[in-house]
Amino acid sequence: MSKCRLVKVIALMCVAIFMCTATPAMAKKVLLKVPVCFATALPGLGTTPPWLAERIETLSNGEIKMNVYEPGKLVAPFEILDSVSKGKINAGYATAGYWQGKIPAAALFSAVPFGPEAGEYLAWLYYGGGMELYQEMYDQAGFNVKVLVCGIIAPETSGWFAKEIKSIDDLKGMRMRFFGLGGQAMQKLGVSTSLLPGGEIFPALEKKAIDATEFSMPAIDQRLGFYKVVKYNYYPGWHQQATVFELLINKDVWNGMTDHQRMVMDVGTRAATLDAFAMTEAIQGTVIKENETKRGVKNMYWSDEMLDTFRGAWEEVVTEQSKDPFFKKVYDHMTAFRADYKYWSSRGFLPRSTK
């Protein structure tokens, strides 16, 4: 090979190497501005988006950055879905139950009374066809969003009350902050429910605008100070055995991402989901004990009779909501999955009394 030709070959190789190494750096960078529904000081509810934001830039080699905004800083919490869909913001963090008034099936992707616990919920979502239905729901309803699961927590408590609840009659006429499908079940029992954002609950209790509330897990409720006003905390969280959270991304933004960027978001949100679950599971026991020993809280557990009554009210809600075709489609799909899952759960796990 002549010297001149050799120089040309080396030059072409250098260009090829440069193009290969330069391509990732030349990818269009994405800045996700993410308003959230929950204050970032709340463990599991609000800490998940900052956890992801702290890692996503490194995971993506600088191609993706997330800025997280406290509730109300960019848009109001209950406006996140519409704002992301319309491109007013390019992403947002919430839980789908907040959109129940717009999409009846949305609450099924958030928390289901007497529904799946966290492990079963994730099994259905990731490997049982749930995520396909989740995206289909938004597409069918005309929302221009891509949905990613971004966090899950285990059971909540089922309410904070000013007095002991001895029968269903004690609930009738009560004004209570309540979330999602469980709130509809409570309405069947004569409770007047409202859905207040987390930051508005304590003032409402203090001013007696509401008589009682449910919100989240003990460590989260403790941060909001409910125990200062109401002392009876009831378990189990029949209305929310698990709660799923979502990262919504404007679909035009999502489609404009590279395959690498979309993969980073998928893997990153899965990691954030695991972290939220593990962290919140780790911190509840101490808070429950301290509520009782240091804060004067009476930790109560519903009787079988009360739980049966709640379940009956929930079954009425299912019948009514199933008039919506897509709600019925999702609920039937989830129910079929749970029937198969029960073959495993009823055999693979110890009874709770022996754990």
C-alpha positions as CSV (number, residue, x, y, z in Angstrom):
1,M,0.0,0.0,0.0
2,S,1.3,3.4,-1.0
3,K,2.1,5.9,1.7
4,C,-0.6,8.3,0.3
5,R,-3.2,5.6,0.3
6,L,-2.2,4.5,3.8
7,V,-2.7,8.0,5.1
8,K,-6.2,8.1,3.5
9,V,-7.2,4.8,5.1
10,I,-6.0,6.0,8.5
11,A,-7.9,9.3,8.0
12,L,-11.1,7.4,7.1
13,M,-10.7,5.2,10.2
14,C,-10.3,8.2,12.4
15,V,-13.4,9.8,11.0
16,A,-15.3,6.5,11.6
17,I,-14.1,6.2,15.2
18,F,-15.0,9.9,15.8
19,M,-18.5,9.4,14.5
20,C,-19.0,6.3,16.7
21,T,-17.8,8.0,19.8
22,A,-19.4,11.3,19.1
23,T,-22.9,10.0,18.4
24,P,-24.0,9.6,22.0
25,A,-22.7,13.0,22.9
26,M,-24.6,14.5,20.0
27,A,-28.0,13.1,21.2
28,K,-30.5,15.9,22.0
29,K,-30.5,16.5,25.7
30,V,-33.8,16.4,27.5
31,L,-34.8,18.5,30.5
32,L,-37.9,17.2,32.3
33,K,-39.6,19.7,34.4
34,V,-41.6,17.6,36.9
35,P,-44.2,19.2,39.2
36,V,-45.3,16.7,41.9
37,C,-48.5,16.1,43.8
38,F,-46.8,15.4,47.1
39,A,-44.3,17.5,49.1
40,T,-40.8,16.1,48.7
41,A,-40.4,15.9,52.4
42,L,-42.9,13.0,52.6
43,P,-41.2,9.6,52.6
44,G,-42.3,7.4,49.7
45,L,-44.9,9.8,48.4
46,G,-42.7,12.8,47.7
47,T,-39.1,11.5,48.0
48,T,-39.3,9.3,44.9
49,P,-39.0,12.0,42.2
50,P,-35.9,13.7,43.8
51,W,-34.4,10.2,44.3
52,L,-34.8,9.6,40.5
53,A,-33.7,13.2,39.6
54,E,-30.4,12.7,41.6
55,R,-29.5,9.7,39.5
56,I,-31.0,10.2,36.0
57,E,-28.4,12.5,34.7
58,T,-25.5,10.1,35.6
59,L,-27.5,7.1,34.3
60,S,-28.1,8.9,31.0
61,N,-24.5,10.2,30.6
62,G,-25.9,13.7,30.8
63,E,-28.6,13.3,28.2
64,I,-31.5,13.6,30.6
65,K,-32.0,16.0,33.5
66,M,-35.0,16.3,35.9
67,N,-36.0,19.3,37.8
68,V,-38.6,18.6,40.5
69,Y,-41.0,21.3,41.6
70,E,-43.0,21.2,44.9
71,P,-46.8,21.0,44.7
72,G,-48.3,24.1,43.1
73,K,-45.1,25.6,42.0
74,L,-45.7,25.1,38.3
75,V,-49.2,23.8,38.2
76,A,-51.7,22.7,40.8
77,P,-51.5,18.9,41.7
78,F,-54.9,18.1,40.3
79,E,-54.0,19.8,37.0
80,I,-50.9,17.7,36.2
81,L,-52.5,15.3,33.8
82,D,-54.1,18.0,31.6
83,S,-51.0,20.1,31.7
84,V,-48.7,17.3,30.6
85,S,-51.1,16.2,27.9
86,K,-51.4,19.7,26.5
87,G,-47.6,20.4,26.6
88,K,-47.9,23.1,29.2
89,I,-45.3,21.1,31.2
90,N,-43.4,18.1,29.7
91,A,-43.7,15.8,32.7
92,G,-45.4,15.3,36.1
93,Y,-45.6,13.0,39.0
94,A,-48.9,11.9,40.6
95,T,-51.1,9.0,41.3
96,A,-53.8,8.0,38.8
97,G,-56.6,8.0,41.4
98,Y,-56.5,11.8,41.2
99,W,-58.0,11.5,37.7
100,Q,-61.0,9.4,38.7
101,G,-63.4,12.2,37.9
102,K,-62.1,12.3,34.3
103,I,-61.5,8.6,33.8
104,P,-63.4,6.1,35.9
105,A,-60.8,3.3,35.5
106,A,-57.9,5.5,36.6
107,A,-58.3,4.6,40.2
108,L,-57.7,0.9,39.4
109,F,-54.1,1.9,38.5
110,S,-53.6,3.6,41.8
111,A,-55.2,1.7,44.7
112,V,-58.0,-0.9,44.9
113,P,-60.0,-1.6,48.0
114,F,-59.4,-5.2,49.2
115,G,-57.1,-5.3,46.2
116,P,-53.6,-6.5,45.4
117,E,-50.7,-5.9,47.8
118,A,-47.6,-4.3,46.4
119,G,-45.9,-7.5,45.0
120,E,-49.0,-8.7,43.3
121,Y,-49.8,-5.3,42.0
122,L,-46.4,-5.0,40.4
123,A,-46.7,-8.5,39.0
124,W,-49.9,-7.6,37.3
125,L,-48.6,-4.3,36.0
126,Y,-45.2,-5.5,34.7
127,Y,-45.9,-9.1,33.7
128,G,-49.7,-9.5,33.7
129,G,-50.7,-7.0,31.1
130,G,-51.5,-4.2,33.4
131,M,-49.1,-1.6,31.9
132,E,-50.6,-2.1,28.5
133,L,-54.0,-1.4,29.8
134,Y,-52.7,1.6,31.8
135,Q,-51.3,3.2,28.6
136,E,-54.4,2.2,26.7
137,M,-56.5,4.0,29.2
138,Y,-54.8,7.3,28.6
139,D,-54.7,6.8,24.9
140,Q,-58.4,6.0,24.7
141,A,-59.3,9.0,26.8
142,G,-57.4,11.3,24.5
143,F,-54.5,12.2,26.8
144,N,-51.2,12.7,25.0
145,V,-49.0,11.1,27.7
146,K,-46.6,8.2,28.2
147,V,-47.1,6.6,31.6
148,L,-44.4,5.0,33.7
149,V,-44.9,3.5,37.1
150,C,-42.6,5.4,39.5
151,G,-43.1,4.3,43.0
152,I,-45.3,2.0,45.1
153,I,-46.0,1.8,48.8
154,A,-47.6,-0.9,50.9
155,P,-50.8,-0.6,53.0
156,E,-51.9,2.7,54.5
157,T,-53.9,3.1,57.7
158,S,-57.6,3.4,57.1
159,G,-58.2,6.5,59.0
160,W,-57.7,9.0,61.9
161,F,-60.7,9.6,64.1
162,A,-61.5,11.8,67.1
163,K,-63.3,9.0,68.8
164,E,-63.5,5.2,68.8
165,I,-65.7,3.8,66.0
166,K,-67.7,1.0,67.5
167,S,-70.2,0.4,64.7
168,I,-71.1,1.7,61.2
169,D,-73.6,4.0,62.9
170,D,-70.7,6.0,64.3
171,L,-69.6,6.8,60.8
172,K,-72.9,8.1,59.5
173,G,-72.9,11.8,58.9
174,M,-69.1,12.1,59.4
175,R,-67.1,14.5,57.1
176,M,-63.9,12.7,56.1
177,R,-61.1,13.2,53.7
178,F,-60.9,10.0,51.7
179,F,-59.1,8.9,48.5
180,G,-60.2,7.1,45.4
181,L,-62.5,4.2,45.2
182,G,-62.4,3.7,49.0
183,G,-64.0,7.1,49.3
184,Q,-67.0,5.9,47.2
185,A,-67.4,2.9,49.4
186,M,-67.4,5.1,52.5
187,Q,-70.1,7.2,50.9
188,K,-72.3,4.1,50.7
189,L,-72.0,4.0,54.5
190,G,-73.2,7.5,55.1
191,V,-69.9,9.3,55.2
192,S,-69.5,12.6,53.4
193,T,-66.1,12.4,51.7
194,S,-63.8,15.0,50.0
195,L,-60.4,14.7,48.4
196,L,-58.0,17.2,49.9
197,P,-54.3,17.5,48.9
198,G,-52.0,16.5,51.7
199,G,-51.0,20.0,52.8
200,E,-54.6,21.0,53.3
201,I,-55.7,18.1,55.6
202,F,-54.2,19.2,58.9
203,P,-55.7,22.7,58.8
204,A,-59.1,21.2,57.8
205,L,-58.9,18.9,60.9
206,E,-57.8,21.7,63.2
207,K,-60.6,24.0,62.0
208,K,-63.1,21.1,62.2
209,A,-64.0,21.5,58.5
210,I,-63.6,17.7,58.5
211,D,-64.1,15.2,61.3
212,A,-61.6,12.5,60.2
213,T,-59.1,11.7,57.5
214,E,-57.1,9.0,55.9
215,F,-54.0,9.8,53.9
216,S,-51.1,7.4,53.9
217,M,-48.7,5.2,55.9
218,P,-47.9,5.9,59.6
219,A,-44.5,7.5,58.9
220,I,-46.1,9.9,56.4
221,D,-49.1,10.7,58.4
222,Q,-46.8,11.5,61.4
223,R,-45.0,14.1,59.3
224,L,-48.3,15.9,58.7
225,G,-49.2,15.9,62.4
226,F,-52.7,14.4,62.4
227,Y,-52.0,12.9,65.9
228,K,-52.1,16.4,67.3
229,V,-55.8,16.7,66.6
230,V,-57.2,13.2,66.3
231,K,-56.0,10.2,68.4
232,Y,-57.6,7.1,67.0
233,N,-55.7,5.5,64.1
234,Y,-57.4,2.6,62.5
235,Y,-55.9,-0.4,60.7
236,P,-55.8,-2.2,58.3
237,G,-55.9,-0.1,55.2
238,W,-58.6,-2.1,53.5
239,H,-59.1,0.7,50.9
240,Q,-55.4,0.9,49.9
241,Q,-53.4,-2.3,50.4
242,A,-50.9,-0.8,48.0
243,T,-50.7,2.6,46.2
244,V,-49.0,3.0,42.8
245,F,-47.5,6.3,41.6
246,E,-46.9,7.5,38.1
247,L,-44.5,9.6,36.1
248,L,-46.3,11.1,33.1
249,I,-44.3,12.4,30.1
250,N,-45.8,14.3,27.2
251,K,-45.9,11.8,24.4
252,D,-44.4,14.1,21.9
253,V,-41.4,14.5,24.2
254,W,-41.3,10.7,24.8
255,N,-41.4,9.9,21.1
256,G,-38.6,12.5,20.5
257,M,-36.3,10.7,22.9
258,T,-33.6,8.2,21.7
259,D,-33.9,4.5,22.4
260,H,-31.2,4.9,25.0
261,Q,-33.0,7.8,26.7
262,R,-36.3,5.9,26.8
263,M,-34.5,2.8,28.2
264,V,-32.9,5.0,30.9
265,M,-36.3,6.3,31.9
266,D,-37.8,2.8,32.0
267,V,-35.0,1.3,34.1
268,G,-34.7,4.4,36.3
269,T,-38.4,4.5,37.2
270,R,-38.3,0.8,38.0
271,A,-35.4,1.4,40.4
272,A,-37.2,4.3,41.9
273,T,-40.3,2.1,42.5
274,L,-38.2,-0.5,44.3
275,D,-36.5,2.2,46.4
276,A,-39.9,3.7,47.4
277,F,-41.2,0.3,48.5
278,A,-38.2,-0.8,50.4
279,M,-37.6,2.5,52.2
280,T,-41.2,3.0,53.3
281,E,-41.4,-0.6,54.6
282,A,-38.4,0.0,56.7
283,I,-39.7,2.9,58.7
284,Q,-43.2,2.2,59.8
285,G,-42.8,0.0,62.9
286,T,-40.9,2.6,65.0
287,V,-43.5,5.3,64.1
288,I,-46.4,3.1,65.1
289,K,-44.8,2.4,68.5
290,E,-43.9,6.0,69.1
291,N,-47.4,7.2,68.2
292,E,-48.7,5.1,71.0
293,T,-45.9,5.6,73.6
294,K,-45.0,9.3,73.0
295,R,-48.0,10.9,71.2
296,G,-51.0,9.4,72.9
297,V,-52.3,7.6,69.8
298,K,-54.6,4.6,70.1
299,N,-53.8,2.1,67.4
300,M,-57.0,0.3,66.6
301,Y,-57.9,-2.6,64.3
302,W,-61.2,-3.0,62.6
303,S,-63.4,-6.0,63.6
304,D,-64.2,-8.7,61.1
305,E,-67.8,-7.3,61.1
306,M,-66.6,-3.8,60.1
307,L,-64.3,-5.2,57.4
308,D,-67.1,-7.3,56.0
309,T,-69.3,-4.1,55.9
310,F,-66.6,-2.2,54.1
311,R,-66.2,-5.0,51.6
312,G,-69.9,-5.1,50.9
313,A,-69.9,-1.3,50.2
314,W,-67.0,-1.8,47.9
315,E,-68.8,-4.5,46.0
316,E,-71.6,-2.1,45.4
317,V,-69.1,0.4,44.0
318,V,-67.7,-2.2,41.6
319,T,-71.1,-2.9,40.3
320,E,-71.9,0.7,39.7
321,Q,-68.5,1.6,38.2
322,S,-68.5,-1.4,35.9
323,K,-71.2,0.3,33.9
324,D,-68.2,2.1,32.3
325,P,-66.9,-0.4,29.7
326,F,-63.2,0.4,30.3
327,F,-63.5,0.2,34.1
328,K,-65.1,-3.2,33.6
329,K,-62.4,-4.3,31.2
330,V,-59.6,-3.4,33.6
331,Y,-61.3,-4.7,36.7
332,D,-62.2,-8.1,35.0
333,H,-58.6,-8.4,33.8
334,M,-57.1,-7.7,37.2
335,T,-59.6,-10.1,38.9
336,A,-58.6,-12.9,36.5
337,F,-55.0,-12.3,37.2
338,R,-55.6,-12.3,40.9
339,A,-57.5,-15.6,40.7
340,D,-54.4,-17.3,39.1
341,Y,-52.1,-15.5,41.5
342,K,-54.1,-16.9,44.4
343,Y,-52.9,-20.4,43.5
344,W,-49.4,-19.1,44.4
345,S,-50.1,-16.8,47.3
346,S,-52.3,-19.3,49.1
347,R,-49.6,-21.9,49.0
348,G,-46.3,-20.0,48.9
349,F,-46.7,-17.7,51.9
350,L,-47.1,-18.4,55.6
351,P,-50.5,-17.5,57.1
352,R,-50.2,-14.0,58.7
353,S,-50.8,-15.4,62.2
354,T,-47.6,-17.5,61.9
355,K,-45.3,-15.0,60.3
